[in-house]
Amino acid sequence: MCDMTGNKIKGLLLNEWYTIGKIFIAVCVMVIASLFGSLFMAAATGEAVIGFSTVTGGIGVMLLSSAFSYDNWKSIGSFKKSMPYSDSEVVLVRFLPPVMLIAVEAFCTPILLTIGGLIHGDLSEGFEGQAAFVTAVSVLYTAIPVMIFYPLFFKYGYQKMQMILGIFSAILVTSSLSLSMMGIVRSPDDENMADKSMLINMPVPVCVIIIAVVAALIVVAYKVSVAGYSKRDD
């Protein structure tokens, strides 16, 4: 039974790879590059600053969601419905790529920020709390599209939600530019230019709790998606 389920999951993953494989590679490169950007910024300033790297995961998830558009365009959704795949398996495979990005953000962000801070050698006061805050914001930005839009995509289809997705994407990009500019204006050589609002300290346990809550909400979003998808008639 487990082997059969595993083979079906592999088949669905292969189908997703043919559909959005290049997009997934591009998103991974973007996220990894932004994470190392955070490392370099921490190495230059000794501080964990919110910047463009905090929102690349969210932008990446929005790009990955384009896979839903192929379901109707190439009748992939109808094909999946006709195959011996359970609704939970179809939904799970679509959830895996963004969940991988969220896991990478949660695991790698504090590590790379800490490495950057150690390279600088003179950490700012409260660096640990700054890194915790940046990590929590990064995870939230990446997870929110999954928690909000994926259940809607599975219930109503991509076409009906496309306009709302576009508006949300515009807001996300605008906020990313704002965060990026606020991080850029910081100057370690000029205390008067230091934007202290971007150096919020968060207790590490609070960051862990936020990540745990996000994980629980993703599970809820997954179950809601399965329920919505099972009632859809492609």
Secondary structure, DSSP 8 states (H G I E B T S, - for coil): -HHHHHHHHHHHHHHHHHHHHHHHHHHHHHHHHHHHHHHHHHHHHSS----GGGTHHHHHHHHHTTHHHHHHHTSHHHHHHHTT--HHHHHHHHHHHHHHHHHHHHHHHHHHHHHHHHHH-S--TTHHHHHHHHHHHHHHHHHHHHHHHHHHHHHH-HHHHHHHHHHHHHHHHHHHHHHHHHHHT--TT-GGG--GGG-----HHHHHHHHHHHHHHHHHHHHHHHHHHHT---
